[in-house]
Amino acid sequence: MPARMSAAFVLLALLAGCADAPPWVQSASADQIALRWYPGDVDTGQAAAQAKAGAHCALAGRQAVLVATGMSGSVQLATYECQ
């Protein structure tokens, strides 16, 4: 029984990670956060990325500052520093 519960917990954790709304976190640390999203997504974009980065940096009492943008294939990338 415990093995079955453990397997169910792992599956739920994986599904919860997949349900995260874009922009998605590519990497994060206390000093920066890198986000990615598909430009064609209606509910995403630079404003959504700024909001997610702002929330991340606010945890440390800092503000998110956009330091880099780019494309990787069809994916938009943005990196923010917490200052």
Gaussian input, Z-matrix of N, CA and C with variables (Angstrom, degrees):
# hf/3-21g

backbone

0 1
 N
 C     1     B1
 C     2     B2     1     A1
 N     3     B3     2     A2     1     D1
 C     4     B4     3     A3     2     D2
 C     5     B5     4     A4     3     D3
 N     6     B6     5     A5     4     D4
 C     7     B7     6     A6     5     D5
 C     8     B8     7     A7     6     D6
 N     9     B9     8     A8     7     D7
 C    10    B10     9     A9     8     D8
 C    11    B11    10    A10     9     D9
 N    12    B12    11    A11    10    D10
 C    13    B13    12    A12    11    D11
 C    14    B14    13    A13    12    D12
 N    15    B15    14    A14    13    D13
 C    16    B16    15    A15    14    D14
 C    17    B17    16    A16    15    D15
 N    18    B18    17    A17    16    D16
 C    19    B19    18    A18    17    D17
 C    20    B20    19    A19    18    D18
 N    21    B21    20    A20    19    D19
 C    22    B22    21    A21    20    D20
 C    23    B23    22    A22    21    D21
 N    24    B24    23    A23    22    D22
 C    25    B25    24    A24    23    D23
 C    26    B26    25    A25    24    D24
 N    27    B27    26    A26    25    D25
 C    28    B28    27    A27    26    D26
 C    29    B29    28    A28    27    D27
 N    30    B30    29    A29    28    D28
 C    31    B31    30    A30    29    D29
 C    32    B32    31    A31    30    D30
 N    33    B33    32    A32    31    D31
 C    34    B34    33    A33    32    D32
 C    35    B35    34    A34    33    D33
 N    36    B36    35    A35    34    D34
 C    37    B37    36    A36    35    D35
 C    38    B38    37    A37    36    D36
 N    39    B39    38    A38    37    D37
 C    40    B40    39    A39    38    D38
 C    41    B41    40    A40    39    D39
 N    42    B42    41    A41    40    D40
 C    43    B43    42    A42    41    D41
 C    44    B44    43    A43    42    D42
 N    45    B45    44    A44    43    D43
 C    46    B46    45    A45    44    D44
 C    47    B47    46    A46    45    D45
 N    48    B48    47    A47    46    D46
 C    49    B49    48    A48    47    D47
 C    50    B50    49    A49    48    D48
 N    51    B51    50    A50    49    D49
 C    52    B52    51    A51    50    D50
 C    53    B53    52    A52    51    D51
 N    54    B54    53    A53    52    D52
 C    55    B55    54    A54    53    D53
 C    56    B56    55    A55    54    D54
 N    57    B57    56    A56    55    D55
 C    58    B58    57    A57    56    D56
 C    59    B59    58    A58    57    D57
 N    60    B60    59    A59    58    D58
 C    61    B61    60    A60    59    D59
 C    62    B62    61    A61    60    D60
 N    63    B63    62    A62    61    D61
 C    64    B64    63    A63    62    D62
 C    65    B65    64    A64    63    D63
 N    66    B66    65    A65    64    D64
 C    67    B67    66    A66    65    D65
 C    68    B68    67    A67    66    D66
 N    69    B69    68    A68    67    D67
 C    70    B70    69    A69    68    D68
 C    71    B71    70    A70    69    D69
 N    72    B72    71    A71    70    D70
 C    73    B73    72    A72    71    D71
 C    74    B74    73    A73    72    D72
 N    75    B75    74    A74    73    D73
 C    76    B76    75    A75    74    D74
 C    77    B77    76    A76    75    D75
 N    78    B78    77    A77    76    D76
 C    79    B79    78    A78    77    D77
 C    80    B80    79    A79    78    D78
 N    81    B81    80    A80    79    D79
 C    82    B82    81    A81    80    D80
 C    83    B83    82    A82    81    D81
 N    84    B84    83    A83    82    D82
 C    85    B85    84    A84    83    D83
 C    86    B86    85    A85    84    D84
 N    87    B87    86    A86    85    D85
 C    88    B88    87    A87    86    D86
 C    89    B89    88    A88    87    D87
 N    90    B90    89    A89    88    D88
 C    91    B91    90    A90    89    D89
 C    92    B92    91    A91    90    D90
 N    93    B93    92    A92    91    D91
 C    94    B94    93    A93    92    D92
 C    95    B95    94    A94    93    D93
 N    96    B96    95    A95    94    D94
 C    97    B97    96    A96    95    D95
 C    98    B98    97    A97    96    D96
 N    99    B99    98    A98    97    D97
 C   100   B100    99    A99    98    D98
 C   101   B101   100   A100    99    D99
 N   102   B102   101   A101   100   D100
 C   103   B103   102   A102   101   D101
 C   104   B104   103   A103   102   D102
 N   105   B105   104   A104   103   D103
 C   106   B106   105   A105   104   D104
 C   107   B107   106   A106   105   D105
 N   108   B108   107   A107   106   D106
 C   109   B109   108   A108   107   D107
 C   110   B110   109   A109   108   D108
 N   111   B111   110   A110   109   D109
 C   112   B112   111   A111   110   D110
 C   113   B113   112   A112   111   D111
 N   114   B114   113   A113   112   D112
 C   115   B115   114   A114   113   D113
 C   116   B116   115   A115   114   D114
 N   117   B117   116   A116   115   D115
 C   118   B118   117   A117   116   D116
 C   119   B119   118   A118   117   D117
 N   120   B120   119   A119   118   D118
 C   121   B121   120   A120   119   D119
 C   122   B122   121   A121   120   D120
 N   123   B123   122   A122   121   D121
 C   124   B124   123   A123   122   D122
 C   125   B125   124   A124   123   D123
 N   126   B126   125   A125   124   D124
 C   127   B127   126   A126   125   D125
 C   128   B128   127   A127   126   D126
 N   129   B129   128   A128   127   D127
 C   130   B130   129   A129   128   D128
 C   131   B131   130   A130   129   D129
 N   132   B132   131   A131   130   D130
 C   133   B133   132   A132   131   D131
 C   134   B134   133   A133   132   D132
 N   135   B135   134   A134   133   D133
 C   136   B136   135   A135   134   D134
 C   137   B137   136   A136   135   D135
 N   138   B138   137   A137   136   D136
 C   139   B139   138   A138   137   D137
 C   140   B140   139   A139   138   D138
 N   141   B141   140   A140   139   D139
 C   142   B142   141   A141   140   D140
 C   143   B143   142   A142   141   D141
 N   144   B144   143   A143   142   D142
 C   145   B145   144   A144   143   D143
 C   146   B146   145   A145   144   D144
 N   147   B147   146   A146   145   D145
 C   148   B148   147   A147   146   D146
 C   149   B149   148   A148   147   D147
 N   150   B150   149   A149   148   D148
 C   151   B151   150   A150   149   D149
 C   152   B152   151   A151   150   D150
 N   153   B153   152   A152   151   D151
 C   154   B154   153   A153   152   D152
 C   155   B155   154   A154   153   D153
 N   156   B156   155   A155   154   D154
 C   157   B157   156   A156   155   D155
 C   158   B158   157   A157   156   D156
 N   159   B159   158   A158   157   D157
 C   160   B160   159   A159   158   D158
 C   161   B161   160   A160   159   D159
 N   162   B162   161   A161   160   D160
 C   163   B163   162   A162   161   D161
 C   164   B164   163   A163   162   D162
 N   165   B165   164   A164   163   D163
 C   166   B166   165   A165   164   D164
 C   167   B167   166   A166   165   D165
 N   168   B168   167   A167   166   D166
 C   169   B169   168   A168   167   D167
 C   170   B170   169   A169   168   D168
 N   171   B171   170   A170   169   D169
 C   172   B172   171   A171   170   D170
 C   173   B173   172   A172   171   D171
 N   174   B174   173   A173   172   D172
 C   175   B175   174   A174   173   D173
 C   176   B176   175   A175   174   D174
 N   177   B177   176   A176   175   D175
 C   178   B178   177   A177   176   D176
 C   179   B179   178   A178   177   D177
 N   180   B180   179   A179   178   D178
 C   181   B181   180   A180   179   D179
 C   182   B182   181   A181   180   D180
 N   183   B183   182   A182   181   D181
 C   184   B184   183   A183   182   D182
 C   185   B185   184   A184   183   D183
 N   186   B186   185   A185   184   D184
 C   187   B187   186   A186   185   D185
 C   188   B188   187   A187   186   D186
 N   189   B189   188   A188   187   D187
 C   190   B190   189   A189   188   D188
 C   191   B191   190   A190   189   D189
 N   192   B192   191   A191   190   D190
 C   193   B193   192   A192   191   D191
 C   194   B194   193   A193   192   D192
 N   195   B195   194   A194   193   D193
 C   196   B196   195   A195   194   D194
 C   197   B197   196   A196   195   D195
 N   198   B198   197   A197   196   D196
 C   199   B199   198   A198   197   D197
 C   200   B200   199   A199   198   D198
 N   201   B201   200   A200   199   D199
 C   202   B202   201   A201   200   D200
 C   203   B203   202   A202   201   D201
 N   204   B204   203   A203   202   D202
 C   205   B205   204   A204   203   D203
 C   206   B206   205   A205   204   D204
 N   207   B207   206   A206   205   D205
 C   208   B208   207   A207   206   D206
 C   209   B209   208   A208   207   D207
 N   210   B210   209   A209   208   D208
 C   211   B211   210   A210   209   D209
 C   212   B212   211   A211   210   D210
 N   213   B213   212   A212   211   D211
 C   214   B214   213   A213   212   D212
 C   215   B215   214   A214   213   D213
 N   216   B216   215   A215   214   D214
 C   217   B217   216   A216   215   D215
 C   218   B218   217   A217   216   D216
 N   219   B219   218   A218   217   D217
 C   220   B220   219   A219   218   D218
 C   221   B221   220   A220   219   D219
 N   222   B222   221   A221   220   D220
 C   223   B223   222   A222   221   D221
 C   224   B224   223   A223   222   D222
 N   225   B225   224   A224   223   D223
 C   226   B226   225   A225   224   D224
 C   227   B227   226   A226   225   D225
 N   228   B228   227   A227   226   D226
 C   229   B229   228   A228   227   D227
 C   230   B230   229   A229   228   D228
 N   231   B231   230   A230   229   D229
 C   232   B232   231   A231   230   D230
 C   233   B233   232   A232   231   D231
 N   234   B234   233   A233   232   D232
 C   235   B235   234   A234   233   D233
 C   236   B236   235   A235   234   D234
 N   237   B237   236   A236   235   D235
 C   238   B238   237   A237   236   D236
 C   239   B239   238   A238   237   D237
 N   240   B240   239   A239   238   D238
 C   241   B241   240   A240   239   D239
 C   242   B242   241   A241   240   D240
 N   243   B243   242   A242   241   D241
 C   244   B244   243   A243   242   D242
 C   245   B245   244   A244   243   D243
 N   246   B246   245   A245   244   D244
 C   247   B247   246   A246   245   D245
 C   248   B248   247   A247   246   D246

   B1=1.4546
   B2=1.5296
   B3=1.3453
   B4=1.4686
   B5=1.5252
   B6=1.3209
   B7=1.4617
   B8=1.5254
   B9=1.3135
   B10=1.4598
   B11=1.5317
   B12=1.3312
   B13=1.4732
   B14=1.5244
   B15=1.3230
   B16=1.4608
   B17=1.5203
   B18=1.3150
   B19=1.4662
   B20=1.5271
   B21=1.3182
   B22=1.4689
   B23=1.5258
   B24=1.3227
   B25=1.4622
   B26=1.5287
   B27=1.3206
   B28=1.4656
   B29=1.5245
   B30=1.3189
   B31=1.4605
   B32=1.5251
   B33=1.3268
   B34=1.4608
   B35=1.5280
   B36=1.3184
   B37=1.4617
   B38=1.5253
   B39=1.3257
   B40=1.4604
   B41=1.5212
   B42=1.3232
   B43=1.4549
   B44=1.5149
   B45=1.3038
   B46=1.4684
   B47=1.5288
   B48=1.3177
   B49=1.4582
   B50=1.5133
   B51=1.3146
   B52=1.4561
   B53=1.5242
   B54=1.3125
   B55=1.4542
   B56=1.5246
   B57=1.3145
   B58=1.4568
   B59=1.5287
   B60=1.3117
   B61=1.4670
   B62=1.5246
   B63=1.3230
   B64=1.4657
   B65=1.5180
   B66=1.2912
   B67=1.4666
   B68=1.5253
   B69=1.3317
   B70=1.4511
   B71=1.5192
   B72=1.3268
   B73=1.4627
   B74=1.5130
   B75=1.3234
   B76=1.4631
   B77=1.5292
   B78=1.3244
   B79=1.4622
   B80=1.5159
   B81=1.3316
   B82=1.4615
   B83=1.5203
   B84=1.3167
   B85=1.4534
   B86=1.5276
   B87=1.3021
   B88=1.4670
   B89=1.5267
   B90=1.3395
   B91=1.4615
   B92=1.5218
   B93=1.3310
   B94=1.4637
   B95=1.5163
   B96=1.3232
   B97=1.4580
   B98=1.5243
   B99=1.3281
   B100=1.4631
   B101=1.5258
   B102=1.3272
   B103=1.4552
   B104=1.5229
   B105=1.3389
   B106=1.4652
   B107=1.5223
   B108=1.3362
   B109=1.4664
   B110=1.5127
   B111=1.3332
   B112=1.4623
   B113=1.5251
   B114=1.3250
   B115=1.4676
   B116=1.5213
   B117=1.3249
   B118=1.4530
   B119=1.5248
   B120=1.3363
   B121=1.4596
   B122=1.5193
   B123=1.3180
   B124=1.4663
   B125=1.5235
   B126=1.3405
   B127=1.4559
   B128=1.5282
   B129=1.3175
   B130=1.4603
   B131=1.5129
   B132=1.2840
   B133=1.4457
   B134=1.5095
   B135=1.3075
   B136=1.4538
   B137=1.5317
   B138=1.3296
   B139=1.4690
   B140=1.5239
   B141=1.3404
   B142=1.4613
   B143=1.5238
   B144=1.3260
   B145=1.4648
   B146=1.5205
   B147=1.3282
   B148=1.4630
   B149=1.5274
   B150=1.3245
   B151=1.4617
   B152=1.5304
   B153=1.3347
   B154=1.4641
   B155=1.5225
   B156=1.3206
   B157=1.4676
   B158=1.5300
   B159=1.3237
   B160=1.4592
   B161=1.5134
   B162=1.3229
   B163=1.4644
   B164=1.5264
   B165=1.3359
   B166=1.4676
   B167=1.5261
   B168=1.3113
   B169=1.4641
   B170=1.5370
   B171=1.3215
   B172=1.4651
   B173=1.5223
   B174=1.3287
   B175=1.4617
   B176=1.5195
   B177=1.3236
   B178=1.4637
   B179=1.5283
   B180=1.3380
   B181=1.4633
   B182=1.5182
   B183=1.3219
   B184=1.4632
   B185=1.5208
   B186=1.3282
   B187=1.4578
   B188=1.5218
   B189=1.3277
   B190=1.4657
   B191=1.5194
   B192=1.3282
   B193=1.4585
   B194=1.5258
   B195=1.3347
   B196=1.4571
   B197=1.5244
   B198=1.3439
   B199=1.4605
   B200=1.5245
   B201=1.3438
   B202=1.4643
   B203=1.5192
   B204=1.3385
   B205=1.4634
   B206=1.5179
   B207=1.3057
   B208=1.4555
   B209=1.5126
   B210=1.3034
   B211=1.4688
   B212=1.5186
   B213=1.3227
   B214=1.4529
   B215=1.5215
   B216=1.3154
   B217=1.4567
   B218=1.5167
   B219=1.3149
   B220=1.4659
   B221=1.5176
   B222=1.3272
   B223=1.4614
   B224=1.5347
   B225=1.3212
   B226=1.4676
   B227=1.5217
   B228=1.3308
   B229=1.4583
   B230=1.5198
   B231=1.3235
   B232=1.4677
   B233=1.5185
   B234=1.3209
   B235=1.4508
   B236=1.5173
   B237=1.3274
   B238=1.4660
   B239=1.5213
   B240=1.3301
   B241=1.4577
   B242=1.5152
   B243=1.3321
   B244=1.4501
   B245=1.5251
   B246=1.3270
   B247=1.4760
   B248=1.5077
   A1=112.38
   A2=120.08
   A3=119.12
   A4=112.68
   A5=118.57
   A6=120.83
   A7=110.36
   A8=117.00
   A9=121.26
   A10=109.90
   A11=116.71
   A12=120.36
   A13=110.34
   A14=117.01
   A15=120.48
   A16=110.80
   A17=116.94
   A18=120.96
   A19=110.09
   A20=116.98
   A21=120.25
   A22=110.28
   A23=117.64
   A24=121.34
   A25=110.75
   A26=117.43
   A27=121.45
   A28=109.85
   A29=117.58
   A30=121.19
   A31=111.10
   A32=117.31
   A33=120.43
   A34=111.36
   A35=117.34
   A36=120.56
   A37=110.77
   A38=117.15
   A39=120.48
   A40=111.17
   A41=117.06
   A42=120.63
   A43=111.41
   A44=117.98
   A45=121.06
   A46=110.10
   A47=117.91
   A48=121.28
   A49=112.05
   A50=117.22
   A51=121.41
   A52=112.06
   A53=117.23
   A54=120.99
   A55=112.73
   A56=117.80
   A57=121.35
   A58=109.52
   A59=115.76
   A60=120.48
   A61=110.63
   A62=117.00
   A63=120.10
   A64=110.65
   A65=118.33
   A66=127.64
   A67=111.44
   A68=114.94
   A69=120.81
   A70=110.24
   A71=115.54
   A72=121.43
   A73=108.53
   A74=115.41
   A75=121.03
   A76=109.12
   A77=116.35
   A78=122.20
   A79=107.69
   A80=115.22
   A81=119.45
   A82=109.78
   A83=114.94
   A84=122.58
   A85=106.38
   A86=116.53
   A87=119.53
   A88=111.42
   A89=117.57
   A90=121.34
   A91=114.71
   A92=118.08
   A93=119.33
   A94=111.25
   A95=114.85
   A96=122.06
   A97=107.83
   A98=116.00
   A99=122.12
   A100=107.45
   A101=115.86
   A102=122.13
   A103=110.65
   A104=115.76
   A105=120.67
   A106=108.64
   A107=115.70
   A108=122.01
   A109=108.57
   A110=115.13
   A111=121.30
   A112=108.32
   A113=118.20
   A114=120.99
   A115=114.23
   A116=119.19
   A117=122.07
   A118=114.06
   A119=117.51
   A120=120.22
   A121=109.43
   A122=116.53
   A123=121.54
   A124=112.25
   A125=117.48
   A126=121.02
   A127=113.45
   A128=117.23
   A129=118.75
   A130=109.44
   A131=114.80
   A132=120.16
   A133=110.05
   A134=114.77
   A135=120.66
   A136=112.15
   A137=117.73
   A138=120.34
   A139=110.98
   A140=117.40
   A141=120.99
   A142=110.81
   A143=116.48
   A144=120.39
   A145=110.53
   A146=117.03
   A147=120.91
   A148=110.59
   A149=116.58
   A150=120.42
   A151=111.25
   A152=117.06
   A153=120.37
   A154=110.46
   A155=117.34
   A156=120.78
   A157=110.18
   A158=116.88
   A159=120.56
   A160=111.72
   A161=116.62
   A162=120.47
   A163=110.78
   A164=116.79
   A165=121.21
   A166=110.67
   A167=117.08
   A168=121.16
   A169=112.05
   A170=116.79
   A171=120.82
   A172=111.51
   A173=117.57
   A174=120.28
   A175=111.50
   A176=116.98
   A177=122.11
   A178=111.37
   A179=116.65
   A180=120.14
   A181=112.97
   A182=116.88
   A183=120.97
   A184=110.33
   A185=115.63
   A186=121.87
   A187=110.17
   A188=116.07
   A189=122.05
   A190=110.07
   A191=115.37
   A192=122.00
   A193=107.79
   A194=116.49
   A195=121.78
   A196=109.68
   A197=116.81
   A198=120.32
   A199=113.01
   A200=117.77
   A201=119.48
   A202=110.22
   A203=115.02
   A204=121.52
   A205=107.94
   A206=116.10
   A207=119.33
   A208=110.56
   A209=114.34
   A210=122.09
   A211=107.92
   A212=115.28
   A213=122.51
   A214=105.69
   A215=116.50
   A216=120.42
   A217=108.94
   A218=117.04
   A219=120.48
   A220=112.26
   A221=117.79
   A222=122.33
   A223=110.28
   A224=115.87
   A225=122.11
   A226=107.93
   A227=116.96
   A228=123.41
   A229=109.65
   A230=116.38
   A231=121.13
   A232=108.55
   A233=116.30
   A234=122.04
   A235=108.73
   A236=115.25
   A237=122.32
   A238=108.82
   A239=115.50
   A240=121.48
   A241=108.18
   A242=115.65
   A243=120.90
   A244=107.59
   A245=115.89
   A246=120.45
   A247=110.55
   D1=-46.35
   D2=179.29
   D3=-59.91
   D4=-35.29
   D5=179.01
   D6=-64.98
   D7=-38.57
   D8=179.63
   D9=-66.62
   D10=-40.41
   D11=178.67
   D12=-66.99
   D13=-38.84
   D14=178.46
   D15=-63.52
   D16=-42.76
   D17=179.14
   D18=-63.34
   D19=-40.83
   D20=179.14
   D21=-65.33
   D22=-39.99
   D23=179.24
   D24=-63.39
   D25=-43.22
   D26=179.12
   D27=-62.60
   D28=-43.46
   D29=179.19
   D30=-62.14
   D31=-44.00
   D32=178.48
   D33=-63.70
   D34=-39.45
   D35=178.76
   D36=-63.90
   D37=-41.11
   D38=178.37
   D39=-64.54
   D40=-43.54
   D41=179.58
   D42=-65.74
   D43=-36.97
   D44=178.26
   D45=-63.91
   D46=-38.19
   D47=178.28
   D48=-66.65
   D49=-33.20
   D50=-179.97
   D51=-77.01
   D52=-19.83
   D53=-176.19
   D54=-84.71
   D55=-3.56
   D56=179.76
   D57=-61.06
   D58=133.24
   D59=-178.50
   D60=-79.32
   D61=147.81
   D62=176.78
   D63=-68.28
   D64=153.99
   D65=2.18
   D66=-72.52
   D67=146.06
   D68=-178.16
   D69=-93.19
   D70=148.81
   D71=178.41
   D72=-79.04
   D73=121.67
   D74=176.57
   D75=-87.59
   D76=-41.21
   D77=174.93
   D78=-159.03
   D79=155.90
   D80=-179.68
   D81=-153.71
   D82=145.51
   D83=172.95
   D84=-145.11
   D85=-178.46
   D86=178.77
   D87=-66.55
   D88=-22.69
   D89=-174.93
   D90=-101.92
   D91=-15.32
   D92=-178.67
   D93=-159.52
   D94=167.66
   D95=174.87
   D96=-146.21
   D97=136.04
   D98=177.08
   D99=-114.44
   D100=130.84
   D101=-176.36
   D102=-121.95
   D103=156.97
   D104=177.39
   D105=-142.03
   D106=150.65
   D107=177.28
   D108=-163.11
   D109=165.04
   D110=176.50
   D111=-92.09
   D112=123.96
   D113=-176.71
   D114=-56.59
   D115=-26.42
   D116=-179.15
   D117=-75.88
   D118=-12.25
   D119=179.69
   D120=-67.49
   D121=127.70
   D122=-174.70
   D123=-65.75
   D124=-42.19
   D125=-172.43
   D126=-89.21
   D127=8.61
   D128=-178.72
   D129=-119.02
   D130=-173.46
   D131=179.32
   D132=134.90
   D133=-170.87
   D134=-175.78
   D135=-60.83
   D136=-37.81
   D137=-179.77
   D138=-65.22
   D139=-41.78
   D140=178.18
   D141=-67.01
   D142=-38.22
   D143=177.66
   D144=-65.11
   D145=-42.93
   D146=178.53
   D147=-61.33
   D148=-40.85
   D149=-179.90
   D150=-65.46
   D151=-43.23
   D152=-179.94
   D153=-67.49
   D154=-41.43
   D155=177.88
   D156=-65.77
   D157=-39.59
   D158=178.31
   D159=-61.35
   D160=-42.46
   D161=178.55
   D162=-64.74
   D163=-39.40
   D164=178.91
   D165=-62.63
   D166=-49.14
   D167=-177.22
   D168=-71.01
   D169=-29.86
   D170=179.67
   D171=-62.87
   D172=-25.94
   D173=177.72
   D174=-60.21
   D175=-27.01
   D176=178.52
   D177=-103.34
   D178=10.05
   D179=179.16
   D180=73.88
   D181=24.94
   D182=-178.64
   D183=-122.69
   D184=173.28
   D185=179.74
   D186=-111.68
   D187=148.86
   D188=178.87
   D189=-85.84
   D190=131.09
   D191=177.73
   D192=-123.26
   D193=123.70
   D194=178.90
   D195=-66.71
   D196=124.66
   D197=-179.06
   D198=-118.01
   D199=-17.13
   D200=179.86
   D201=-159.45
   D202=143.85
   D203=172.72
   D204=-135.61
   D205=160.18
   D206=178.14
   D207=-180.00
   D208=-177.56
   D209=178.16
   D210=-126.02
   D211=144.64
   D212=171.89
   D213=-130.36
   D214=96.25
   D215=-172.12
   D216=67.04
   D217=-120.38
   D218=179.51
   D219=-99.83
   D220=10.04
   D221=-176.52
   D222=-102.96
   D223=130.12
   D224=174.93
   D225=-83.96
   D226=137.55
   D227=179.69
   D228=-120.68
   D229=145.46
   D230=174.38
   D231=-146.86
   D232=135.90
   D233=177.41
   D234=-118.80
   D235=134.03
   D236=-179.71
   D237=-122.97
   D238=142.76
   D239=171.84
   D240=-103.61
   D241=144.07
   D242=175.40
   D243=-91.04
   D244=115.36
   D245=-177.35
   D246=-123.13

